[in-house]
Amino acid sequence: MIAETPAGEGKPASGPAHSLDAINFLLADVRGTMGPYLNVFLVTQQHWTQSEVGLVTTIGGLIGLLAQTPIGAAIDETRAKRGAIILALVVLAAGALVIFALPSFWPVLIANALMSIVGDVFGPAVAALTLGLFARAQLARRMGRNSAYDHAGNVGIAALAGAVGYAFSQRAVFLLVPVFAVLAAIAVLSISAKDIDYNRSRDLDVNGTGESEPAVPADYRSLLRSRPLIVFGVCVLLFHLANAALLPLVGQKLAASYPAAATAMMSACIIAAQMVMLPIALLVGRTADTWGRKPLFLAGFAVLPVRAVLYTLSDDSFWMIGVQILDGVGAGIFGALTPLVIADIMRGTGRYNLALGAIATAQGIGASLSGLAAGLIVDSFGYTTTFLSLGAAAVVALVVFAWGMPETANAGEESVEKLSGTTIPPLLQPAR
């Protein structure tokens, strides 16, 4: 067990630490029952066409993309971090119940769109809670631990959803959402609001001592001039352009070959990757400060093209599920390090969640383009060409990251400029 203390305090933080563990685990359960399970359910059980499913997911994805950055900015501004998560849980649970009760086009379209919006709340809100509760010296391990519990939750819900889908029906899986939403809300409320430092939760701790000083957040123009933030956003977009379509493509191939076990096969793919992501996230949390962020990220980027190529070598179900294990390496590194790298870049600006939302938007754009491109290539050239094309995009992502992204560990400790009363760290200085 990792010993942690809230920022600025010397006593053990077992309460906040365990509450964050539960929140990350349960939010993964809430979110994990949607996504690939919804697509498989609509196609195999409700007999929707691929065009109908694509329209619903595209509209939901676009609405979610538009909401991500504003939601990040709103989480920076609000003191009600816990309330934002609970409101999102209520909407998500209601949306799942609508899909369960009325799995026709318009109800699913509206519910999925609303769920896409509130789904943008969880990542930045949990990151904000983490920043507001724990000292920067503990941040790498705590972010790694957050990611590990998130992956553990994904394993749990994948196994449970697979069992429920097999024993009852794919439709019954959606009833798990409100159950876990209630449990997640209880975990959120177990953290006292007075334990959350408002300034630090938006990364406005400018003196590095754990004591928040009154300060003015950086203006938006200074963020747009940050070369590391822009390069990182491009790399995130390319990574998800290459990665997002891989699991759905594998799921489609497996569902075509084993239609009666479609949900169980999808669960097996998810579990295979998540079981690897959990220890990888813990390893990243323990080594990010000593090894540096960049070498770890390079390893995560390098695995992706290898995985894409391996999918082309066999259609055997055991092979494809086995290759999916490699997703655990890349995604495990990515999930644990992304909020940490953004905290490095945004240190002292008070715009952490805004930047997190912007990076999530880049991620969503990459994922949306991935699905669209993969669908077009599959229809015209088949699965093998699609996997190789996604692998090529992954190679581009690796090269851009290796060439353009600086090491961010320990960056921003020396102030170099004052802007509107706010210290701007080196990583936010415009490139010269």
Beta strands, then each sheet from edge to edge (+ up, - down):
strand 1: 417-419
strand 2: 422-424
sheet 1: 1+ 2-
end
